[in-house]
Amino acid sequence: MKDEFEQIRDEIPYSSPVKPVQLNLDSEFQFDCHPGVSCFNECCRSIDIQLTPYDIVRLKRHLHLDAREFVARYTVPFEMDHHGMPGLKLATKPGTTECVFLGEEGCTVYPDRPSACRYYALGAMGVRKVGEPRVEDIYFVVHEPHCKGHAEPVRRTVREYRKSQGVEIYDEMNREWRDIVIKKRTSGPTIGAPSERSMQLFDMCSYDMDSFREFIQSEGFRAVFDLPDEELNRLVEDEDALLQFSFRFLKQVLFGEFSIPRREEGVQQRIEARKHIWKKRKEEMERRYREEMERLKYEEEQQFSAEKQSDPQAQARR
């Protein structure tokens, strides 16, 4: 006997492009994409692509831009969760949903295209089950109506497809960042709403390696963190290593997962130095509060005075 869902299933007008079948690395699926497919580049004409940190590193290198210029020219900011965790999406051409990097012959940044483009028509995500610390990788097929690649007679495993698209290095480079995002989303009230400062650090460590490189060379950073000169120089010169280090730094700042040695005397000195700043901020907040209360009181008195002049019985009513 059919249950209620089965009875009405065929009447539901919405059809998701995601096939509800979970795949693993050794699962096979049918798909191929090449210039001979009639829909070639159609998926690039209507995009909604979230960029990962390694996507940005690869794309800015390809375009010979620094991170800040790339982000300003080719991305759109969005909030990844209700706390406003900053995310970036790939920009579209003005007034369209078409990828900003789509040219007459196809993708103009193809060797360094984002991981989401490499995965298509697969989707991938990390899932952390309740009570388990490990994040599990799952894969699924995305079958959009315009895509004719699913009719191509080519079958491959997820593992083979990932290798053919060069996506493995992207997953490896983004894994720690993905786990940070998942942990933040699933920690709930145990972590609480992040401060504005932690959001700024997340933004820098995720999307701006040029600023992060400057940051780790600053006197303030070196006074607190005990990094050998050899390691610091390596991070300055090797951007891929710097990206991985930025995730270690984020885990230490956001979750207290200490992997970067600290100079305890430097930490104490910084605390003492900042006590004066914290005191001044508190005094400034108290001053603003008093001024606001005085302003509200003054406005109320002015309003009452005006009412009294226009209506002699206003005072009695109040």
Buried (B, 14 or more C-beta within 10 A) or exposed (E): EEEEEEEEEEEEEEEEEEBEEEBEEEBEBBBBBEEEBEBBBBBBBEBEBBBBBBBBBBBBEBBEBEBEEBBEEBBEEEEBEEBEBBBBBBBBEEEEEBBBBBEEEEBBBEEBBBBBBBBBBBBBEBEBEEEEEEBEBEBBBBBBEEBBBBEBEEEBBBBEBBEEBEBEEBBEBBBBBBBBBBBBBBEEEEBEEBEEEBBEBBBBBBBBBBBBBEBBEEEEBBBBBEBEEEEBEBBBEEBEEBBBBBBBBBBBBBEEEEEBEEBEEBEEEBEEEEEEEEEEEEEEEEEEEEEEEEEEEEEEEEEEEEBBEEEEEBEEEE
